[in-house]
């Protein structure tokens, strides 16, 4: 009989591992999760799977800009970040919670960094999974917010968002002194992704504390650019580029920027089912191109993606 | 295509010049760049000819199903990663109709098939094929359903049956244009291969073990069938990703040539089926065969295909023109941007988010982004003024206000002169647009 060869690549490098959720003196027993560690292209079991890909459920502390169809299954819980986070973990199988402190936006509610830190503590107390925390996207304010958050949670290992080329020093210093991991964000370009990792490493942040976010564009919104940038990053890491050998985070809530994800239109079918698959398709593209950690908005999409991850890992 | 040196090894090295090139090496170089034909050499041996033809065949055979405007072409791919060049022949989607379906069900499926047609960024995205499945096991009934479907739909067909007699019955009942026979298996190989050869239809071959599949393919080829499609018998996402990758990589890297054909995936289950359809679209699928396709699934699936099969060298463009956002009127301002799709989507999205009515003028920059277009001279105060004129923007908006991208602040003076509008320099990042619009 004919023997079809399995074209296994002999890679010299591998993706590093980052541990999330470990703590020195947490108020509760918190799950410890590892991401990364792959020795091959995504989900090729014959090249090496690495750690299980994880899903972080998005929680926002300001309901003014929510997309209703995406968060409908949470009901009233969206008014309380702690209750929302609990639903993510207990009902919808999230591995982590991603808390966005949108209330700190100076053009919105302008909550103080101290108040925001209190919200983080409340969410930490409500769930036993690791936490990702973001500011509001306002550069100056985020530096102060994230510093306050990091200091307030010194005993719990958070993943802090986000270090950018023009704004990384304050957040990096806070992360280093409190033993927090850090998201290294770059804008859809393999060279920029490498650049921010180099800046962080020169500043003293160790690779074991960096998760990179090369920007996942949503379905229909430039997804193909991200898909190829992600694939190139993974290949460069496997070929031995040490500055790209960190796990990858993809924020697939970008899917909701496309109008097809949430607009009512009879010809396009049921909006709930369509929105779920719009985000799930974005997530699947992120996973297949190299993501280790996804931030997801819709719990329906999150469940599709959890099943897909198990399925892709051979039922485990 | 082999290199000139590889070809040269197989030439007679007589340097006779009868091919109209002075030496065999010169002839080899012309062959390598497809500027000459091997038949021009009178001395080349049959053995060398066979070897050269085999090594110059495309790694994955191009298969055509159907005919005319709706025909589908799959295969002829050369890459493992789209960023290395591009993916050439997009995944095609097929929906199934059972030959036991009621009159009502058939009518509903046919209507759905023709409704699954959308337009996005200037391209039509639609369902590509219909499959008729021989659930009745009755050749006559199968033939009747095939006849009916082929009469009412112009889409290329897939004949799903285990029985060569049913395939032959369908072929003689209706005037079919190259439908795909699905499928030859261990149990019906001879009969199916004979039917495919005689009818000159492409044939799908199915086995869930790749070694066994390669064996079956060899036998089908030996029986005289050239146009082959592979079904790898996958049942979950891991199998889809791994088997498709093994087949594709062996073909394009030439580590194994026996499976150099496009792949058909028969997806199973509603939720997993949709996930498998998405996976096949990203990972080398030629045809995805589905029981049914809900529009709520079709839209994301078709858009994913559009994204993945975009040529990485050619930016997707949106149509230039004046776009109303949030129901603008004569008192609403005009903003302008370029027709690079990503820029347009971001800017339009941020205006929508502001909930402020505005006119968005999209200027044709051949798909270049703001700064690139400006540097390349494709975005000038003249081209913006011309776009304002041709779209009658200043008739639709009488506010006399033009917001320009923050990166183009140096254009503001000239633009004010050329248009007579008051120019406001917008933010450098599109995310600042809502704040600006609210402050006007």
Interface residues (C-beta under 8 A of the other chain):
Chain A: X1 X2 X3 X4 X5 X6 X7 X43 X44 X45 X46 X65 X107 X137 X217 X219 X220 X221 X222 X223 X224 X225 X227 X228 X231 X232 X235 X257 X258 X259 X260 X267 X268 X269 X270 X271 X273 X274 X277 X278 X280 X281 X284 X285 X288 X304 X307 X308 X311 X312 X313 X314 X315
Chain B: X81 X82 X83 X115 X118 X120 X210 X211 X212 X213 X214 X215 X218 X236 X237 X238 X241 X242 X245 X246 X249 X250 X253 X255 X256 X258 X259 X271 X272 X274 X275 X278 X279 X282 X283 X294 X295 X296 X297 X298 X299 X300 X301 X303 X304 X306 X307 X308 X310 X312 X341 X342 X345 X346 X349 X352 X353 X431 X435
